[in-house]
Amino acid sequence: MAAGERAAEPLAELSHYVVARPIYSEAGFQDENERRPPLPPTLRERAQAACRWVPGGARHGAGGRPPPPRSPAGSPHREVAAGGQGCSKKRAFQITKSFLPILEWLPGYRVKEWLVSDIISGVSTGLVATLQGLAYALLASVPVGYGLYSAFFPILTYFFLGTSRHISVGPFPVVSLMVGSVVLSMAPDENFMIDSSNATGANSTGTVVDTESRDAQRVLIASTLTFLVGILQVIFGVLQIGFIVRYLADPLVGGFTTAAAFQVFVSQLKIVLNVSTKNYNGVLSIIYTLIETFERIGTTNIADLIAGLLTIFICMVVKEINDRFKHKIPIPIPIEVIVTIVATGISYAADLENKYNAGIVKSIPRGFLPPEPPDVSLFSQMIAASFSIAIVAYAIAVSVGKVYATKYDYAIDGNQEFIAFGISNIFSGAFSCFVATTALSRTAVQESTGGKTQVAGIISAGIVLIAIVALGKLLEPLQKSVLAAVVIANLKGMFMQVFDVPRLWRQNKVDAMIWVFTCVASIILGLDLGLLAGLLFGLLTVVLRVQFPSWGGFGNIPGTDIYKKVKDYKNIVEPEGVKILRFSSPIFYANIDGLKSSLKSTVGFDAVKVYNKRLKALRKIQKLIKKGKLKATKNGIISEPGITNEAFETDEEPEDNEDLQVPTKEVEIQVDWNSELPVKVNIPKVPIHSLILDFGAVTFLDIVAVRSIKTIIREFERIDVRVYFASYQDNLISQLERSAFFDDIVRKDIFFLTVHDAVLYIRNQMTCSDSQDPIFEKISLMQESKEPIEFTETTRTDDELDVQEEGYKDNGERFLWVPILRTFSRMLTSLERLELSQP
């Protein structure tokens, strides 16, 4: 036991610490500690630093550009370019690798360990990508064959430029639907109505849709939009603004993708039912589509409905099996491929198109189309939509990429990802593709089947290439309802995000509100406007949280230098005569009123009203002196003996509006503002002598805040309350100096490193001035006329004072503000202390 006790002693010592240091104000700390002056870099040093940096190097993570090297001298550029650290071949090669990440990982590719896994993964992913390309083309409102192009071309460029090793590049339902909304708005069916007599093979009269011209125009719009999205993404990447995705918070993305899943479901529902409706776009378009779909539900094609429902059921069941037994099944069952092959065979054998009027793919172009330039004249009509699509596509890709980068311990560069996807979309836009990003399910297949690098991605592109060149003809009998059902089955993960709302509500109600608002707005307003509304709502919550931050009065934990909220702890002790306020937010023009109101709540009074009330009392006293009802002496104010004191006037008495004349003589007296006054003016009590503002959470001040804080200091100084600042950040001092905050009245010695420093300083000041009454205030009473007033100055003995006191008690005579007795008592106390201190 003794040994155990001895072993516990060091632990007990480590649980306490004692620090002995001076009380530091800002001025005192700067006197003892010299600040290191910043050295601005020269032009040559800037050029050398530019050569040393790796622009957007992938090894520096998603943050992009690394911080510049910092030397001991304090300058971020004081590093001599020696030993090949300047503009050398090695540095040039490193810069090249930053723009072509394939040069970083391909030389270290482990052929024996990774190649087989990448081949298996590439084949599995390629099969899924082929089917999803066909299915997502329906969302983009272009012929299904162009979905194969969108699943092939973007991979070719991302293989060289991308920094993620696991994501599968290609169409994604949310982005495809956003593209489809633009396509439908710019090329609706109504623009391509022709007389049925001019239509080939038409026997009926009336108007029909010229599908050939419509599809050609829609492909042109989709490819032009893809080209413009690529240009914007490249610009964002070059300008190093990959940080923009940070404003798309997880709750916002969750609500947006859930709403997009609902929109996708509604758009595919009419294909599963094979019900023809108008192509609605814009606000409430999804509501109109649902209403018309159910109005025409009587025209549902039974063959398409049965095929769609069976596909949804089988795909969801098998996907659930894949998820539950993923540790036992080496390769996930490619159920979409199996269902598609079976459905194609059944449709071909049963001739569903002719016998049951089922909607089938009909034609898939074989081979590749020649590249075509975009229609630049359409840019002005789609610039707003292309901006939101570029951001959403990038955010989805980077979010998925970060998940797998964290899992496998490597980093992706956000700015380089912008460039990689931008160039991919520019390149694929020339080959009649629509916007590419990554798909969650397809990426999961590539990773779960053993994919190690983008070699798996390029192999999956090879599988899509085979489908384009040789297998397109075999898929022509496939029912569109099967493809739509495949899309719906892949929406399960997005719909499951709804269960995140209760968890978010428990953890953070504001985030839950962002999720719900973004989801509802995206459903009602459409995806583009809904995303913008959700983004603005999210920023509004940030502004409101900054404008109305948390604050509170703080007190001391006895025996420590720790300060906590008074209302949160029972053993908190507030220093006598001191109030401590912590304001947890940057202070700027929008929340300066919140700071003022929190000050009033903390101290319990309004400094301006207190000062105005005191001035009002002094004016009344001056009038009473002028009327002879009070007499002023250097020892106080007394009423005439034998005269009834009429100094007690109601606060509601109308004030004399005549201006006070210029004073010619001053008399100094003592006023205790917390005692009973000779005039009935309701003056709030001021029970404090010091106010400490804890600025530990204040990161910046704007010019409005600086001016307001200086005004607050002066308002409290006028009523003898000193204002101090504590726990401030160093940049605030520099900012205050630039704003001409300091002067002869407001000095740096009211700034303290910690709250405890300020409290100890105030305590020492009160101890040193103990011989003076800190609540008393010297004022000057001015005479009302230019003629000097004869002030009575009498010298009285102690007996006279006693008589006067008796007269005050018994006869009601007012002898107020006479501090002689108190001063005499203090003198005696001081003499006693002096005698006790003598040896």
Solvent accessible surface area in square Angstrom, and as a share of the most:
residue,aa,sasa,rsa
1,M,194,0.86
2,A,59,0.45
3,A,63,0.49
4,G,47,0.45
5,E,108,0.48
6,R,148,0.54
7,A,68,0.52
8,A,51,0.39
9,E,103,0.46
10,P,68,0.43
11,L,122,0.61
12,A,60,0.46
13,E,126,0.57
14,L,145,0.72
15,S,79,0.51
16,H,141,0.63
17,Y,166,0.63
18,V,143,0.82
19,V,97,0.56
20,A,103,0.79
21,R,109,0.40
22,P,71,0.45
23,I,58,0.30
24,Y,31,0.12
25,S,17,0.11
26,E,4,0.02
27,A,36,0.28
28,G,28,0.27
29,F,65,0.27
30,Q,51,0.23
31,D,123,0.64
32,E,110,0.50
33,N,59,0.30
34,E,168,0.76
35,R,121,0.44
36,R,158,0.58
37,P,86,0.54
38,P,115,0.72
39,L,72,0.36
40,P,105,0.66
41,P,27,0.17
42,T,75,0.43
43,L,150,0.75
44,R,183,0.67
45,E,31,0.14
46,R,133,0.48
47,A,56,0.43
48,Q,45,0.20
49,A,1,0.01
50,A,60,0.46
51,C,31,0.19
52,R,17,0.06
53,W,52,0.18
54,V,4,0.02
55,P,32,0.20
56,G,4,0.04
57,G,1,0.01
58,A,26,0.20
59,R,145,0.53
60,H,71,0.32
61,G,12,0.12
62,A,35,0.27
63,G,51,0.49
64,G,1,0.01
65,R,103,0.37
66,P,20,0.12
67,P,115,0.73
68,P,43,0.27
69,P,49,0.31
70,R,164,0.60
71,S,19,0.12
72,P,122,0.77
73,A,54,0.42
74,G,15,0.15
75,S,0,0.00
76,P,26,0.16
77,H,18,0.08
78,R,79,0.29
79,E,64,0.29
80,V,123,0.71
81,A,34,0.26
82,A,63,0.48
83,G,80,0.77
84,G,41,0.39
85,Q,70,0.31
86,G,14,0.14
87,C,103,0.62
88,S,37,0.24
89,K,183,0.78
90,K,137,0.58
91,R,28,0.10
92,A,56,0.43
93,F,107,0.45
94,Q,36,0.16
95,I,49,0.25
96,T,59,0.34
97,K,43,0.18
98,S,7,0.04
99,F,93,0.39
100,L,64,0.32
101,P,7,0.05
102,I,11,0.05
103,L,61,0.30
104,E,101,0.45
105,W,36,0.13
106,L,79,0.39
107,P,110,0.69
108,G,52,0.50
109,Y,31,0.12
110,R,132,0.48
111,V,87,0.50
112,K,195,0.83
113,E,108,0.49
114,W,52,0.18
115,L,63,0.31
116,V,97,0.56
117,S,30,0.20
118,D,0,0.00
119,I,76,0.39
120,I,70,0.36
121,S,0,0.00
122,G,0,0.00
123,V,59,0.34
124,S,16,0.10
125,T,0,0.00
126,G,0,0.00
127,L,60,0.30
128,V,5,0.03
129,A,3,0.02
130,T,8,0.05
131,L,10,0.05
132,Q,1,0.00
133,G,0,0.00
134,L,0,0.00
135,A,0,0.00
136,Y,3,0.01
137,A,0,0.00
138,L,28,0.14
139,L,5,0.03
140,A,0,0.00
141,S,22,0.14
142,V,10,0.06
143,P,38,0.24
144,V,8,0.05
145,G,1,0.01
146,Y,34,0.13
147,G,0,0.00
148,L,2,0.01
149,Y,4,0.01
150,S,0,0.00
151,A,2,0.01
152,F,17,0.07
153,F,13,0.05
154,P,0,0.00
155,I,5,0.03
156,L,51,0.25
157,T,22,0.13
158,Y,1,0.00
159,F,23,0.10
160,F,100,0.42
161,L,19,0.09
162,G,3,0.03
163,T,13,0.08
164,S,2,0.01
165,R,84,0.31
166,H,6,0.03
167,I,0,0.00
168,S,4,0.02
169,V,4,0.02
170,G,0,0.00
171,P,0,0.00
172,F,5,0.02
173,P,5,0.03
174,V,0,0.00
175,V,0,0.00
176,S,0,0.00
177,L,20,0.10
178,M,4,0.02
179,V,0,0.00
180,G,2,0.02
181,S,41,0.27
182,V,14,0.08
183,V,0,0.00
184,L,32,0.16
185,S,56,0.36
186,M,38,0.17
187,A,1,0.00
188,P,29,0.18
189,D,33,0.17
190,E,109,0.49
191,N,98,0.50
192,F,32,0.13
193,M,85,0.38
194,I,58,0.29
195,D,69,0.36
196,S,0,0.00
197,S,86,0.55
198,N,119,0.61
199,A,25,0.20
200,T,144,0.83
201,G,73,0.70
202,A,39,0.30
203,N,154,0.79
204,S,72,0.47
205,T,134,0.78
206,G,41,0.39
207,T,91,0.53
208,V,53,0.31
209,V,44,0.25
210,D,37,0.19
211,T,71,0.41
212,E,142,0.64
213,S,52,0.33
214,R,46,0.17
215,D,36,0.19
216,A,65,0.50
217,Q,59,0.26
218,R,14,0.05
219,V,16,0.09
220,L,52,0.26
221,I,1,0.00
222,A,3,0.02
223,S,10,0.06
224,T,0,0.00
225,L,0,0.00
226,T,0,0.00
227,F,43,0.18
228,L,10,0.05
229,V,0,0.00
230,G,0,0.00
231,I,52,0.26
232,L,23,0.12
233,Q,0,0.00
234,V,32,0.19
235,I,77,0.39
236,F,18,0.08
237,G,0,0.00
238,V,95,0.55
239,L,111,0.55
240,Q,53,0.23
241,I,41,0.21
242,G,9,0.09
243,F,94,0.39
244,I,43,0.22
245,V,21,0.12
246,R,166,0.61
247,Y,116,0.44
248,L,17,0.08
249,A,43,0.33
250,D,122,0.63
251,P,16,0.10
252,L,3,0.02
253,V,39,0.22
254,G,8,0.08
255,G,0,0.00
256,F,6,0.02
257,T,12,0.07
258,T,7,0.04
259,A,0,0.00
260,A,0,0.00
261,A,0,0.00
262,F,66,0.27
263,Q,22,0.10
264,V,0,0.00
265,F,66,0.27
266,V,5,0.03
267,S,25,0.16
268,Q,1,0.01
269,L,31,0.15
270,K,38,0.16
271,I,38,0.19
272,V,3,0.02
273,L,13,0.07
274,N,57,0.29
275,V,7,0.04
276,S,85,0.55
277,T,21,0.12
278,K,116,0.49
279,N,41,0.21
280,Y,72,0.27
281,N,71,0.36
282,G,31,0.30
283,V,76,0.44
284,L,64,0.32
285,S,14,0.09
286,I,7,0.04
287,I,66,0.34
288,Y,102,0.39
289,T,14,0.08
290,L,39,0.19
291,I,89,0.45
292,E,13,0.06
293,T,1,0.01
294,F,116,0.48
295,E,130,0.58
296,R,103,0.38
297,I,81,0.41
298,G,77,0.74
299,T,95,0.55
300,T,25,0.14
301,N,20,0.10
302,I,110,0.56
303,A,20,0.16
304,D,2,0.01
305,L,43,0.21
306,I,92,0.47
307,A,19,0.15
308,G,0,0.00
309,L,98,0.49
310,L,99,0.49
311,T,5,0.03
312,I,31,0.15
313,F,134,0.56
314,I,71,0.36
315,C,0,0.00
316,M,72,0.32
317,V,64,0.37
318,V,21,0.12
319,K,44,0.19
320,E,56,0.25
321,I,68,0.35
322,N,19,0.10
323,D,88,0.46
324,R,175,0.64
325,F,92,0.38
326,K,129,0.55
327,H,168,0.75
328,K,164,0.70
329,I,45,0.23
330,P,117,0.73
331,I,69,0.35
332,P,33,0.21
333,I,66,0.34
334,P,45,0.28
335,I,11,0.06
336,E,8,0.04
337,V,12,0.07
338,I,78,0.40
339,V,14,0.08
340,T,1,0.01
341,I,112,0.57
342,V,82,0.47
343,A,14,0.11
344,T,15,0.09
345,G,40,0.38
346,I,100,0.51
347,S,4,0.03
348,Y,166,0.63
349,A,86,0.67
350,A,35,0.27
351,D,54,0.28
352,L,20,0.10
353,E,60,0.27
354,N,115,0.59
355,K,141,0.60
356,Y,128,0.49
357,N,117,0.60
358,A,4,0.03
359,G,24,0.23
360,I,18,0.09
361,V,11,0.06
362,K,125,0.53
363,S,77,0.50
364,I,6,0.03
365,P,49,0.31
366,R,155,0.56
367,G,23,0.22
368,F,84,0.35
369,L,67,0.33
370,P,92,0.58
371,P,81,0.51
372,E,98,0.44
373,P,108,0.68
374,P,28,0.18
375,D,44,0.23
376,V,100,0.57
377,S,83,0.54
378,L,18,0.09
379,F,41,0.17
380,S,92,0.59
381,Q,122,0.54
382,M,1,0.00
383,I,82,0.41
384,A,82,0.63
385,A,17,0.13
386,S,0,0.00
387,F,95,0.40
388,S,16,0.10
389,I,2,0.01
390,A,0,0.00
391,I,12,0.06
392,V,5,0.03
393,A,1,0.01
394,Y,1,0.00
395,A,4,0.03
396,I,11,0.06
397,A,1,0.00
398,V,4,0.03
399,S,55,0.36
400,V,13,0.07
401,G,1,0.01
402,K,86,0.36
403,V,94,0.54
404,Y,29,0.11
405,A,4,0.03
406,T,112,0.65
407,K,128,0.54
408,Y,86,0.33
409,D,131,0.68
410,Y,32,0.12
411,A,40,0.31
412,I,5,0.02
413,D,0,0.00
414,G,3,0.03
415,N,9,0.04
416,Q,7,0.03
417,E,1,0.01
418,F,0,0.00
419,I,20,0.10
420,A,0,0.00
421,F,2,0.01
422,G,0,0.00
423,I,63,0.32
424,S,0,0.00
425,N,0,0.00
426,I,49,0.25
427,F,70,0.29
428,S,0,0.00
429,G,4,0.04
430,A,24,0.19
431,F,41,0.17
432,S,13,0.09
433,C,1,0.01
434,F,1,0.00
435,V,0,0.00
436,A,1,0.00
437,T,0,0.00
438,T,0,0.00
439,A,1,0.01
440,L,87,0.43
441,S,35,0.22
442,R,2,0.01
443,T,0,0.00
444,A,42,0.32
445,V,29,0.17
446,Q,0,0.00
447,E,26,0.12
448,S,56,0.36
449,T,10,0.06
450,G,22,0.21
451,G,3,0.03
452,K,74,0.31
453,T,2,0.01
454,Q,6,0.03
455,V,20,0.11
456,A,0,0.00
457,G,2,0.02
458,I,53,0.27
459,I,41,0.21
460,S,1,0.01
461,A,1,0.01
462,G,28,0.26
463,I,34,0.17
464,V,0,0.00
465,L,63,0.31
466,I,91,0.46
467,A,2,0.02
468,I,0,0.00
469,V,72,0.42
470,A,51,0.40
471,L,76,0.38
472,G,0,0.00
473,K,115,0.49
474,L,116,0.58
475,L,24,0.12
476,E,28,0.13
477,P,25,0.16
478,L,0,0.00
479,Q,5,0.02
480,K,76,0.32
481,S,1,0.01
482,V,1,0.00
483,L,0,0.00
484,A,0,0.00
485,A,0,0.00
486,V,1,0.00
487,V,1,0.00
488,I,17,0.09
489,A,1,0.01
490,N,24,0.12
491,L,1,0.00
492,K,70,0.30
493,G,52,0.50
494,M,11,0.05
495,F,66,0.27
496,M,97,0.43
497,Q,44,0.19
498,V,72,0.41
499,F,140,0.58
500,D,48,0.25
501,V,31,0.18
502,P,71,0.45
503,R,97,0.35
504,L,20,0.10
505,W,122,0.43
506,R,176,0.64
507,Q,124,0.55
508,N,56,0.29
509,K,107,0.45
510,V,42,0.24
511,D,36,0.19
512,A,1,0.01
513,M,96,0.43
514,I,9,0.04
515,W,14,0.05
516,V,66,0.38
517,F,80,0.33
518,T,0,0.00
519,C,14,0.09
520,V,72,0.41
521,A,9,0.07
522,S,0,0.00
523,I,35,0.18
524,I,66,0.34
525,L,56,0.28
526,G,9,0.09
527,L,13,0.06
528,D,63,0.33
529,L,84,0.42
530,G,0,0.00
531,L,12,0.06
532,L,94,0.47
533,A,21,0.16
534,G,0,0.00
535,L,44,0.22
536,L,101,0.50
537,F,38,0.16
538,G,11,0.11
539,L,68,0.34
540,L,88,0.44
541,T,11,0.07
542,V,74,0.43
543,V,71,0.41
544,L,78,0.39
545,R,105,0.38
546,V,39,0.22
547,Q,50,0.22
548,F,140,0.58
549,P,20,0.12
550,S,69,0.45
551,W,92,0.32
552,G,6,0.06
553,G,21,0.20
554,F,22,0.09
555,G,0,0.00
556,N,23,0.12
557,I,32,0.16
558,P,71,0.45
559,G,87,0.84
560,T,52,0.31
561,D,77,0.40
562,I,85,0.43
563,Y,26,0.10
564,K,85,0.36
565,K,47,0.20
566,V,54,0.31
567,K,164,0.69
568,D,84,0.44
569,Y,103,0.39
570,K,210,0.89
571,N,84,0.43
572,I,22,0.11
573,V,83,0.48
574,E,62,0.28
575,P,20,0.13
576,E,165,0.74
577,G,14,0.13
578,V,7,0.04
579,K,45,0.19
580,I,1,0.00
581,L,1,0.00
582,R,68,0.25
583,F,2,0.01
584,S,40,0.26
585,S,5,0.03
586,P,26,0.17
587,I,0,0.00
588,F,30,0.13
589,Y,152,0.58
590,A,28,0.21
591,N,1,0.00
592,I,12,0.06
593,D,100,0.52
594,G,22,0.21
595,L,0,0.00
596,K,75,0.32
597,S,60,0.39
598,S,0,0.00
599,L,5,0.03
600,K,98,0.42
601,S,76,0.49
602,T,18,0.10
603,V,7,0.04
604,G,64,0.62
605,F,15,0.06
606,D,28,0.14
607,A,5,0.04
608,V,55,0.32
609,K,127,0.54
610,V,0,0.00
611,Y,58,0.22
612,N,77,0.40
613,K,57,0.24
614,R,18,0.06
615,L,55,0.27
616,K,42,0.18
617,A,0,0.00
618,L,28,0.14
619,R,102,0.37
620,K,10,0.04
621,I,4,0.02
622,Q,16,0.07
623,K,41,0.18
624,L,2,0.01
625,I,22,0.11
626,K,110,0.47
627,K,125,0.53
628,G,37,0.36
629,K,58,0.24
630,L,5,0.02
631,K,72,0.31
632,A,3,0.02
633,T,13,0.08
634,K,127,0.54
635,N,55,0.28
636,G,0,0.00
637,I,4,0.02
638,I,38,0.19
639,S,3,0.02
640,E,37,0.17
641,P,99,0.62
642,G,84,0.81
643,I,100,0.51
644,T,110,0.64
645,N,26,0.13
646,E,88,0.40
647,A,0,0.00
648,F,56,0.23
649,E,29,0.13
650,T,77,0.45
651,D,34,0.18
652,E,145,0.65
653,E,61,0.27
654,P,120,0.76
655,E,77,0.34
656,D,70,0.36
657,N,141,0.72
658,E,104,0.47
659,D,126,0.65
660,L,77,0.38
661,Q,96,0.43
662,V,115,0.66
663,P,53,0.34
664,T,82,0.48
665,K,96,0.41
666,E,110,0.49
667,V,5,0.03
668,E,104,0.46
669,I,2,0.01
670,Q,50,0.22
671,V,2,0.01
672,D,22,0.11
673,W,7,0.02
674,N,47,0.24
675,S,43,0.28
676,E,127,0.57
677,L,15,0.08
678,P,2,0.01
679,V,3,0.02
680,K,119,0.50
681,V,11,0.06
682,N,113,0.58
683,I,10,0.05
684,P,49,0.31
685,K,110,0.46
686,V,12,0.07
687,P,93,0.59
688,I,14,0.07
689,H,40,0.18
690,S,2,0.01
691,L,0,0.00
692,I,0,0.00
693,L,1,0.01
694,D,7,0.04
695,F,6,0.03
696,G,25,0.24
697,A,29,0.22
698,V,0,0.00
699,T,63,0.37
700,F,93,0.39
701,L,2,0.01
702,D,35,0.18
703,I,83,0.42
704,V,59,0.34
705,A,0,0.00
706,V,4,0.02
707,R,161,0.59
708,S,16,0.10
709,I,3,0.02
710,K,31,0.13
711,T,67,0.39
712,I,4,0.02
713,I,3,0.02
714,R,112,0.41
715,E,36,0.16
716,F,9,0.04
717,E,46,0.21
718,R,99,0.36
719,I,3,0.02
720,D,73,0.38
721,V,0,0.00
722,R,79,0.29
723,V,1,0.00
724,Y,11,0.04
725,F,1,0.00
726,A,0,0.00
727,S,34,0.22
728,Y,19,0.07
729,Q,66,0.29
730,D,83,0.43
731,N,71,0.36
732,L,3,0.01
733,I,6,0.03
734,S,44,0.29
735,Q,35,0.16
736,L,6,0.03
737,E,85,0.38
738,R,180,0.66
739,S,33,0.21
740,A,78,0.60
741,F,1,0.00
742,F,45,0.19
743,D,53,0.28
744,D,127,0.66
745,I,101,0.51
746,V,0,0.00
747,R,117,0.43
748,K,61,0.26
749,D,46,0.24
750,I,4,0.02
751,F,3,0.01
752,F,1,0.01
753,L,52,0.26
754,T,52,0.30
755,V,11,0.06
756,H,46,0.21
757,D,5,0.02
758,A,0,0.00
759,V,4,0.02
760,L,51,0.25
761,Y,62,0.24
762,I,4,0.02
763,R,132,0.48
764,N,74,0.38
765,Q,76,0.34
766,M,65,0.29
767,T,96,0.56
768,C,111,0.66
769,S,38,0.25
770,D,78,0.40
771,S,80,0.52
772,Q,123,0.55
773,D,27,0.14
774,P,70,0.44
775,I,93,0.47
776,F,32,0.13
777,E,33,0.15
778,K,131,0.55
779,I,19,0.10
780,S,39,0.25
781,L,4,0.02
782,M,54,0.24
783,Q,4,0.02
784,E,15,0.07
785,S,43,0.27
786,K,152,0.64
787,E,126,0.56
788,P,88,0.55
789,I,47,0.24
790,E,158,0.71
791,F,34,0.14
792,T,51,0.30
793,E,115,0.51
794,T,73,0.42
795,T,140,0.81
796,R,65,0.24
797,T,86,0.50
798,D,101,0.53
799,D,103,0.53
800,E,80,0.36
801,L,16,0.08
802,D,82,0.43
803,V,106,0.61
804,Q,37,0.16
805,E,49,0.22
806,E,92,0.41
807,G,12,0.11
808,Y,76,0.29
809,K,143,0.61
810,D,108,0.56
811,N,125,0.64
812,G,36,0.35
813,E,41,0.19
814,R,81,0.30
815,F,17,0.07
816,L,27,0.13
817,W,25,0.09
818,V,30,0.17
819,P,28,0.18
820,I,59,0.30
821,L,88,0.44
822,R,112,0.41
823,T,69,0.40
824,F,108,0.45
825,S,60,0.39
826,R,73,0.27
827,M,112,0.50
828,L,83,0.41
829,T,54,0.31
830,S,55,0.35
831,L,97,0.48
832,E,104,0.47
833,R,144,0.52
834,L,101,0.50
835,E,125,0.56
836,L,155,0.77
837,S,82,0.53
838,Q,106,0.47
839,P,174,1.10
